[in-house]
Amino acid sequence: MFDVIAFDADDTLWHNETIYSLTQEKLKQLLAKYRDIEDIEGEIYQTERRNLQYFGYGIKSFTLSMIETAIELTNGEIQGREINQIINFAKEMLETPTQLLDDVAETVATLAQSHTLMIITKGDLFDQETKIAQSGLADYFTYVEIVSEKTPGVYRGLLERYGLSPNRFLMIGNSLRSDVLPVIELGGRAVHVPYSLTWAHEIVTGPEAQAASYFELEKMSQLPALLADLNHKG
């Protein structure tokens, strides 16, 4: 039924948001001597949103936003050695081994026997290439696309590049905003597999999400059965 099945990477194939959450807690502890900051995540998020147009997604962008947030919250009093600690936080994030989500390895291996698989993920090119190489999954994917953003226009361009019809394209991901709604808008199909933590920027609620027609699974191991059912129905 599908010519290509595409997967998001971060928090769909492997853990990612947990690393960011833990790093935000480290920053909170670092800045505690300057002021009491209960919502460090919210403070960084607002900075990240402002910076997306300049730095895009990924750990390097996140690091610049942490530094900017730290300067703002301390009224410029933060010390150079503390800025260096924030940089070291980023290095620790980049050195964290890629940890696959439950059932991903088995599911991807199974689907690769009968389908052409693709990764479509956004973020820093070097960081994503490193994660893919470390994951042990690279050989299962025929195509890998690392993009700066996931919009209907970006998906349309990818489909045209590979000569794919939207109604024969399936996208699997944890984000309604990035992985599901843009694909549905083009006439493709999508599967939402929620992750326990979701970056606020990727959360979509209200009529837009409710009106979209997509599949939702609790875990990746349910995907082969869903595909078998869809293929049976034609």
Phi, psi and omega in degrees: 000324183247132177285324180219137171249122183251144179240137161292164182253294185296124178066012169242313175262322181218164181291141178214306186299329178300322179297318179294318181297317179295323180290323176298324177294322177297319179295320178301316179294322180296324184268359186301329183287343180272319180192161178277117183239102181282322187248062180298325179299316180296320179296314180293321181301315179298322178292317180300317180301317179295328188268351183304321182291341181260318190246347181072211185250164174117177186294321181296317176298317179299321180296315178299322179290325175297315181297314179298317179298317180298319179295318181293316185288338179257010182053037177080007183273349182300143186270160180300321180294332179282325172300319178297325176297320179297319177298321178293327174303317181295320179297322177296321177298315181292333181272353180293126181299146177291123182245113182294149173287162181303137173072358184294311184302314182292318182294314180297317179299320180293313183291329181295340179287338185230354183224155170275126185249149181222148168253129171235109183222157179245157181137191180290132184302310182297315181298314182291320178298322179295315179298317180298317180296321181285338188291334185081006183257352191306321185292343181278344186256125178286324182232144174227124179235121176250114189244161180278337181203158177242095179238166175306321180296320179293314178298319180299317179297321179293317179298318179294321181299321183262005178065040184256139173275134181306322183284358175243025181236132180235130179246133178242129179193173183263352185248122175296318184295318189260326190255338189248297188299319179297324180289318177300320180300328181275354183095011176272183178244154184213150177237125178261121175241094187299148174255156185296329176240137179226128177301136185305327182296336184266356183278131177233130177228172176092195188301324183301314181286321184291329184280339184286145179255107181213168179263147177230129180239149178282329183210158186295330183297344179278351186295314179303320179295320177298315179296320178299319179293318179294320178294323179296322181281348179078000000 
